[in-house]
């Protein structure tokens, strides 16, 4: 088996509001999610061969997640189903602008219970890129499993991509979250980070945060998402700021993950080391990812909101110029 990207981390169900019943209580819609799953689904939608490492409960939602990953074209043999724990659940609250906040049923959730012994290392061996985030670093045994998987991938020369995906309610202390994120940054070749996460870590601008990633942490490519304002990409050859298409968002759940997966899909196609990209190539990656993420906010959920590649290319005018 040959793979482009193997990701490790959480799979969960996002319960998002879909109005109210006759008593005024919220009606919730169950959407498959989890940052690494959303990330891989975008990659798969845009032509990459992908695999998932994680754990879900041997329950209705666990089966739904595994089936959803398979339908998205993601290899699922690395998803462990455990009858002793429940699949993790996230409850999403949306503002009138479509921005979301989270509460979690995860005490523990299945995703935190993955052990190193359960990790299918052949899926790391088969991939060009290994991706992880920090939700698998909040608790043991998944923290140790993740750290060992990163070390295993680095020892075998895999490119490492990382997304902090900060969710403070899942951490016992904010300082622990900061420590684990900084460790993740020190392992990565490519980082997708939000401006809110830059502010949490260093209290600086997105541009200064990207520069710190490049110089202090040795990251080859830094990608900072700026919400509705677009994104900022930087490497040793230059930096670009890319605006988002104008959309009317209804749900931003998973948009950052979709940005990350979309960006890495274009990086893989270019076939260059992240630090060697020229500014025009940074612009291409950022434009595609910003458009894909923006269009996803016009639909509810994470994985179900990913739009076809043709939609993104047409919006960018790539059909006409032959790109």
C-alpha positions as CSV (number, residue, x, y, z in Angstrom):
1,X,0.0,0.0,0.0
2,X,1.2,3.5,-0.9
3,X,-0.2,6.5,0.9
4,X,0.3,10.2,0.7
5,X,-0.8,11.1,4.3
6,X,-1.5,9.2,7.5
7,X,-3.1,11.2,10.3
8,X,-3.5,10.3,14.0
9,X,-5.9,11.7,16.5
10,X,-9.6,12.1,17.4
11,X,-12.7,11.1,15.6
12,X,-15.9,12.3,17.2
13,X,-19.5,13.4,16.6
14,X,-20.3,17.1,16.4
15,X,-23.8,17.8,17.5
16,X,-24.8,21.1,15.9
17,X,-28.1,23.0,16.4
18,X,-30.7,22.7,13.7
19,X,-33.4,24.9,15.2
20,X,-35.8,24.4,18.1
21,X,-38.7,22.1,18.8
22,X,-42.2,23.2,19.8
23,X,-41.0,23.5,23.4
24,X,-38.2,25.8,22.5
25,X,-35.5,23.2,23.1
26,X,-32.6,22.9,20.6
27,X,-32.7,20.2,17.9
28,X,-29.3,18.8,17.3
29,X,-27.8,17.2,14.2
30,X,-25.1,14.6,14.5
31,X,-22.2,15.2,12.1
32,X,-19.1,13.1,11.8
33,X,-16.0,15.1,12.7
34,X,-12.7,15.4,14.5
35,X,-9.9,17.6,13.2
36,X,-7.7,14.9,11.7
37,X,-10.7,13.2,10.1
38,X,-11.8,16.5,8.5
39,X,-8.2,17.1,7.4
40,X,-8.0,13.7,5.7
41,X,-11.4,14.0,4.1
42,X,-10.4,17.3,2.4
43,X,-7.1,15.6,1.2
44,X,-9.0,12.6,-0.1
45,X,-11.6,14.9,-1.8
46,X,-8.7,16.6,-3.6
47,X,-6.9,13.5,-4.8
48,X,-4.7,12.3,-2.0
49,X,-4.4,8.7,-0.7
50,X,-5.0,8.8,3.1
51,X,-5.3,6.7,6.2
52,X,-6.5,7.3,9.8
53,X,-5.1,6.1,13.1
54,X,-7.4,6.5,16.1
55,X,-9.9,4.9,18.4
56,X,-13.7,5.1,18.6
57,X,-16.2,3.2,20.7
58,X,-17.7,0.0,19.4
59,X,-21.1,1.8,19.4
60,X,-23.5,3.3,16.9
61,X,-21.5,6.5,16.5
62,X,-18.2,4.7,16.3
63,X,-19.5,2.6,13.4
64,X,-20.9,5.8,11.8
65,X,-17.5,7.4,12.0
66,X,-15.6,4.5,10.5
67,X,-18.2,4.1,7.7
68,X,-18.0,7.9,7.0
69,X,-14.2,7.7,6.8
70,X,-14.4,4.8,4.4
71,X,-17.0,6.6,2.2
72,X,-14.7,9.6,2.1
73,X,-12.0,7.3,0.6
74,X,-9.8,7.1,3.7
75,X,-8.1,3.9,4.8
76,X,-9.8,2.8,8.0
77,X,-7.8,-0.3,9.1
78,X,-6.0,1.9,11.7
79,X,-9.3,2.9,13.4
80,X,-9.6,0.8,16.6
81,X,-13.1,0.0,17.8
82,X,-13.2,-0.4,21.6
83,X,-16.4,-1.8,23.4
84,X,-15.2,-0.5,26.8
85,X,-15.4,3.2,26.1
86,X,-17.8,5.6,24.3
87,X,-17.1,7.5,21.1
88,X,-16.3,11.1,22.0
89,X,-19.1,13.6,21.5
90,X,-18.8,17.4,20.9
91,X,-21.7,19.8,21.3
92,X,-21.5,22.8,19.1
93,X,-23.1,26.2,19.8
94,X,-23.3,28.6,16.9
95,X,-23.4,32.4,17.0
96,X,-25.6,34.3,14.6
97,X,-22.5,34.8,12.4
98,X,-21.9,31.0,12.3
99,X,-18.9,31.0,14.7
100,X,-18.9,28.0,17.0
101,X,-18.0,27.1,20.6
102,X,-17.7,23.6,22.0
103,X,-18.5,21.4,25.0
104,X,-17.4,17.8,25.2
105,X,-18.5,14.4,26.5
106,X,-15.0,13.0,26.9
107,X,-14.4,11.6,30.4
108,X,-12.8,9.7,29.0
109,X,-13.7,9.5,25.3
110,X,-12.5,6.6,23.1
111,X,-10.0,8.9,21.3
112,X,-7.9,9.4,24.4
113,X,-7.6,5.7,25.1
114,X,-5.5,4.8,22.1
115,X,-2.3,3.1,23.1
116,X,1.0,2.8,21.2
117,X,0.6,-0.9,21.0
118,X,-2.7,-0.4,19.1
119,X,-1.1,2.0,16.5
120,X,-0.8,0.3,13.1
121,X,2.7,1.4,12.2
122,X,2.5,0.0,8.7
123,X,0.2,2.9,7.8
124,X,3.0,5.3,8.9
125,X,5.5,3.3,6.9
126,X,3.4,3.6,3.8
127,X,2.9,7.3,3.9
128,X,4.9,10.3,2.7
129,X,3.4,12.6,5.4
130,X,2.4,12.1,9.0
131,X,-0.1,14.5,10.5
132,X,-1.2,15.1,14.1
133,X,-2.8,17.7,16.3
134,X,-3.0,18.3,20.1
135,X,-6.3,16.8,21.1
136,X,-4.6,13.4,21.3
137,X,-2.0,15.0,23.6
138,X,-4.5,16.1,26.3
139,X,-4.6,12.7,28.2
140,X,-2.9,9.4,28.6
141,X,-2.5,6.9,27.0
142,X,-3.1,8.8,23.7
143,X,-0.4,11.4,24.6
144,X,2.3,8.8,24.8
145,X,1.0,7.0,21.7
146,X,1.1,10.3,19.7
147,X,4.6,11.2,20.8
148,X,5.9,7.8,20.0
149,X,4.2,7.9,16.6
150,X,5.7,11.3,15.8
151,X,9.2,9.9,16.8
152,X,8.6,6.8,14.7
153,X,7.6,8.9,11.6
154,X,10.6,11.3,12.0
155,X,13.0,8.4,12.3
156,X,11.8,7.1,9.0
157,X,12.1,10.5,7.2
158,X,8.4,11.3,6.9
159,X,7.3,14.9,6.5
160,X,5.5,16.0,9.6
161,X,2.4,18.3,9.5
162,X,0.9,19.7,12.6
163,X,-2.3,21.7,13.6
164,X,-2.5,22.9,17.2
165,X,-6.4,22.9,17.1
166,X,-6.6,24.5,20.5
167,X,-9.7,23.5,22.5
168,X,-9.1,24.9,26.0
169,X,-12.1,23.1,27.7
170,X,-10.3,19.8,27.0
171,X,-7.2,20.7,28.9
172,X,-6.8,20.6,32.7
173,X,-4.6,23.7,32.6
174,X,-3.9,26.3,29.9
175,X,-0.2,26.1,30.6
176,X,-0.2,22.3,29.8
177,X,-1.9,23.1,26.5
178,X,0.8,25.6,25.7
179,X,3.6,23.2,26.6
180,X,2.1,20.4,24.4
181,X,1.5,22.8,21.5
182,X,5.1,24.1,21.6
183,X,6.4,20.5,21.6
184,X,4.2,19.8,18.5
185,X,5.6,22.9,16.8
186,X,9.2,21.7,17.4
187,X,8.4,18.4,15.6
188,X,6.8,19.8,12.5
189,X,7.9,20.6,8.9
190,X,4.5,22.3,8.1
191,X,2.2,24.0,10.6
192,X,-1.3,25.2,10.1
193,X,-2.2,27.6,13.0
194,X,-4.9,30.1,13.6
195,X,-4.4,33.8,14.6
196,X,-6.1,33.0,17.9
197,X,-3.6,30.3,18.6
198,X,-0.7,32.6,17.7
199,X,-2.1,35.1,20.2
200,X,-2.5,32.4,22.8
201,X,1.1,31.2,22.5
202,X,2.9,34.5,22.0
203,X,0.5,37.4,22.1
204,X,1.8,38.7,18.7
205,X,0.6,39.3,15.2
206,X,0.1,36.5,12.7
207,X,3.2,37.7,10.7
208,X,5.4,37.7,13.8
209,X,4.0,34.3,14.8
210,X,4.9,32.9,11.4
211,X,8.4,34.3,11.6
212,X,8.8,32.7,15.0
213,X,7.7,29.3,13.6
214,X,10.3,29.6,10.8
215,X,13.2,30.8,12.9
216,X,12.7,29.5,16.4
217,X,11.0,26.2,15.6
218,X,12.6,25.3,12.3
219,X,9.3,25.0,10.5
220,X,9.6,24.9,6.7
221,X,6.1,26.3,5.9
222,X,3.9,28.3,8.3
223,X,0.3,28.8,7.4
224,X,-1.7,31.1,9.6
225,X,-5.5,31.3,9.1
226,X,-7.2,34.6,9.6
227,X,-10.8,33.7,9.7
228,X,-12.9,35.7,7.2
229,X,-9.8,37.7,6.4
230,X,-8.1,34.9,4.6
231,X,-4.6,33.4,5.4
232,X,-0.9,34.3,5.7
233,X,1.7,31.8,4.4
234,X,5.4,32.1,4.9
235,X,8.6,30.2,4.3
236,X,12.3,31.2,3.9
237,X,11.7,32.4,0.3
238,X,8.9,34.9,1.1
239,X,5.4,35.5,2.5
240,X,2.0,36.1,1.0
241,X,-1.4,37.1,2.4
242,X,-4.4,35.7,0.6
243,X,-8.0,36.9,1.0
244,X,-11.0,34.6,1.2
245,X,-13.9,34.6,-1.3
246,X,-16.9,36.5,0.0
247,X,-19.4,34.0,1.4
248,X,-22.4,33.9,3.8
249,X,-21.3,31.3,6.4
250,X,-23.9,29.2,8.2
251,X,-21.4,26.9,10.1
252,X,-17.6,27.3,10.4
253,X,-17.1,23.8,12.0
254,X,-14.2,22.1,10.4
255,X,-13.2,25.0,8.2
256,X,-9.7,25.2,9.6
257,X,-9.2,21.5,9.2
258,X,-10.5,21.7,5.6
259,X,-8.1,24.6,5.0
260,X,-5.2,22.5,6.2
261,X,-6.1,19.4,4.2
262,X,-6.7,21.5,1.1
263,X,-3.3,23.2,1.5
264,X,-1.4,20.0,1.9
265,X,-3.2,18.5,-1.1
266,X,-1.7,21.3,-3.2
267,X,1.7,21.0,-1.5
268,X,1.8,17.3,-2.4
269,X,1.0,18.1,-6.1
270,X,3.8,20.6,-6.3
271,X,6.3,17.9,-5.1
272,X,8.7,20.4,-3.5
273,X,10.1,20.7,0.0
274,X,8.0,23.2,2.0
275,X,10.9,25.5,2.6
276,X,11.7,25.6,-1.2
277,X,8.4,26.9,-2.4
278,X,8.5,30.2,-4.3
279,X,6.0,33.0,-3.5
280,X,3.9,32.2,-6.5
281,X,3.5,28.6,-5.2
282,X,2.7,29.9,-1.7
283,X,-0.1,32.0,-3.4
284,X,-1.4,29.0,-5.2
285,X,-1.6,26.9,-2.1
286,X,-3.2,29.6,0.0
287,X,-5.7,30.6,-2.7
288,X,-6.9,27.0,-3.1
289,X,-7.1,26.3,0.6
290,X,-8.8,29.6,1.5
291,X,-11.5,29.0,-1.2
292,X,-12.1,25.4,-0.2
293,X,-12.4,26.4,3.5
294,X,-14.7,29.4,2.8
295,X,-17.1,27.4,0.6
296,X,-17.3,24.7,3.3
297,X,-18.8,27.3,5.7
298,X,-21.9,27.6,3.5
299,X,-22.9,24.0,4.5
300,X,-23.4,22.5,7.9
301,X,-20.9,20.1,9.5
302,X,-17.3,19.3,8.8
303,X,-16.8,16.4,6.4
304,X,-20.2,16.8,4.7
305,X,-19.4,20.4,3.9
306,X,-16.3,19.8,1.7
307,X,-17.0,21.0,-1.9
308,X,-15.8,19.3,-5.1
309,X,-12.4,20.3,-6.5
310,X,-14.1,21.6,-9.7
311,X,-16.0,24.1,-7.6
312,X,-12.9,25.5,-6.1
313,X,-10.9,25.6,-9.4
314,X,-13.8,27.3,-11.2
315,X,-14.1,30.0,-8.5
316,X,-10.3,30.7,-8.8
317,X,-10.5,30.9,-12.6
318,X,-8.1,27.9,-12.9
319,X,-10.2,26.3,-15.6
320,X,-9.6,29.1,-18.0
321,X,-5.8,29.5,-17.5
322,X,-5.1,25.7,-17.7
323,X,-3.7,25.4,-14.2
